[in-house]
Amino acid sequence: MSDEIVENGTANGDVPEIELIIKASTIDGRRKGACLFCQEYFMDLYLLAELKTISLKVTTVDMQKPPPDFRTNFEATHPPILIDNGLAILENEKIERHIMKSVPGGHNLFVQDKEVASLIENLYSKLKLVLVRKDEQKSAALRAHLGRIDALLERRATRFLTGDTMCCFDCELMPRLQHIRVAGKYFVDFEIPTSFRALWRYMYHMYQLDAFTQSCPADQDIINHYKLQQALKMKKHEELETPTFTTSIPIDVNDLSATE
């Protein structure tokens, strides 16, 4: 296995230890990679570790050169992989179900909200279309979708999607917003409009949370994730760049005090 990058919670035997295996960076093979599902479950479990219901260990695996013990144990399976008391859960839907039903405190993260669920559902596919087609029509569709999320946040006037505490939907949405922000800007100069003030307020609050910052991949890894999908090679100087993390917001924080 590759480097363990985060341990959170206690390891004194009072709470169960959960291990999450995630994809490593496609640049250095060590730091966090830009897998959306890996970050989503990382955030879910990090929140539970903060509440001391579990102890969390996160391990990265370089899938371009997987170590022999990983191949022996998991064959061709790709992360995320959750290990709970020796039991390995290998599929995304099963991992989500296990966190909800079997991990202590996990059920509190999973709330029912059809409006939020439907808003998040097709967001990422719109980003993929923008990156593939690179035309204004697809960018307009993505902007419109983000506008609907902004309108929901404005109407609800809550810190997070379903209230003033985080839930599974926030752990799903925020990694996607980060990919939209970083990859959209790099490949097609797409930017989230500053007029979406409720959405920026939401992102500002998320950027303050360890659950997000500890799980977030570097900008370079997000960009390289899509370069690989488009069969583009990373330039040598890009491989040597110091990792950067876009967490600033383009509007005045003092104007975002509505839900502070």
NORQUIMO-V820900 format. One record per run of one state. SS is the DSSP state (alpha for helix, beta for strand, coil for the rest). FROM is the first residue (numbers start at 1). TO is the last residue. If there is no record, write none. Layout:
SS FROM TO
SS FROM TO
This chain:
coil 1 3
beta 4 8
coil 9 15
beta 16 24
coil 25 31
beta 32 32
coil 33 35
alpha 36 50
coil 51 53
beta 54 61
coil 62 67
alpha 68 74
coil 75 80
beta 81 84
coil 85 86
beta 87 89
coil 90 91
alpha 92 101
coil 102 105
alpha 106 109
coil 110 113
alpha 114 121
coil 122 122
alpha 123 133
coil 134 135
alpha 136 156
coil 157 167
alpha 168 188
coil 189 196
alpha 197 207
coil 208 209
alpha 210 213
coil 214 218
alpha 219 229
coil 230 235
alpha 236 239
coil 240 252
alpha 253 255
coil 256 256
alpha 257 259
coil 260 260
